[in-house]
């Protein structure tokens, strides 16, 4: 069988095996006058003044502010099948052209994962941030012989976010770049599937994307997906 390349340059090798990882207040003028004003009007034969009535009802601005206040919208994280279209396509190509015995399914090649691989490779600052994460969504995509990429979408609070970014910027071994205004950090560590693992981090507001065995191109796909699923994300 010949050699097949995916869009990220991964090579599909014959006789190879893929890795699998495991009520409401009324508007202005609608409120009844307070009891004292009603009594005074009855005694004098005069209606309460319009200015008095307006003071007893919430203003339009106040009503709008009350309705718009509340908890922020929860983060929408698409499933592993939609989160990174490029990696999913690479996995589909691998499954379609799998050279081993038996059949490999896309469900075996694209899976949800925990944070075990992350903790095996991440430094202390990143590990501490993951410990305090508000939510974590992990995926892995297998797309060739020893070609597997892991990714986590992590929500952090303000304190955890600032501590992580400051810690990364204080490490001379990292390279910081920008993808359309999104801060991206990249570095290599020993271990992983190969002798070294490339780790890429990106930040959209309080959302941290962590990629192992990845690249800027790969993480850009996830950034685009998250911004489409969460209007306003990354705008601050």
C-alpha positions, 0 to 999 in steps of 0.5 A: 500500500502506498503512503498517504499524507493528511493535511498536517503532514502525518504519514499513514504507514502500511501495517500500522496500528493506531493508538487509542486513548483511553409579581414583576414591577410595572412600567412608569406610571403603572404603579398605584400611588403610596397610601399616604398620597392616596389619603391626601388626595382624598382629603384635598380633592386633588390627584397626586402630582405626576412627579410624585407618581413617577418617583414611585415606579422604576425607570425604564433604564432601571427595568432594562438593567434588572432584566439584563443582569444575571449569570453569564452564559455557560460555555458551549463546547462542541463534541470531539466530532465537531471541536477540531474539524481538521483533526477529525478529518485526519482521523476519518482518513486514517480509519478509511485507509487503515492498513491493519487487520480487522476494522478500525472505527471512528469511535475508536480513533476519536475519543473523549479523554481525561487529564492523565496525559496532560499531567504527565507532560505539563509543568507545575504552573499549568498543572496547578491551573488544571487543578483549579479548573472550573470545567474541563473537556478533553479529546484525542484524535488518532490519525496514523502510526504514532500520530495522536493529538490530545486537547483540553478546553478548560475554563478558569477563574480570573485568579487562575487565568492570570497566575497561569499566563504570568507563569508562562510569560516568566518561563524563558523556554516558551515562545509566545505568539498571537493568532488574530489577537489570541495569545498562544504559547508553545514549547517542547518537553521530553516524552509523549508518543515521540521523543519530545512533545510539542505543547501549545496553549491558547487563551480566549478570555477565561477559556484555556485551550491546551494541545499536546502533539499539536501546532498553531494550525491545529489549535486555530481550528479549535479557536474558530469552532469555540468562537462560532459556538460562543458569540462574543468569546475572545472579544474582551 
